[in-house]
């Protein structure tokens, strides 16, 4: 039974750390992309009223780029990774308590 819990704990910890790393990476990518879009739109003032995404992609915004720029993907990944890591720590504490008893 403890090997099963240990395996589950390891898998959850790996998935949690992966979620945290992906959340941070997508958040940094999103911030970089938004900064480039704002710099491009700020440098070219003769295009009033046009959306930044339309300006970047010629009016044909990519669905993934739109989801990344306007969605909460980094927050969701960070939250999921944190929860999985906390569950893994809980399993570790249960195993540790069992070994001490």
Secondary structure, 3 states (H helix, E strand, C coil): CHHHHHHHHHHHHHHHHHHHHHHHHHHHHHHHHHHHHHHHHHHCCCCCCCCHHHHHHCCCCCHHHHHHHHCCHHHHHHHHHHHHHHHHHHHHHHHHHHHHC
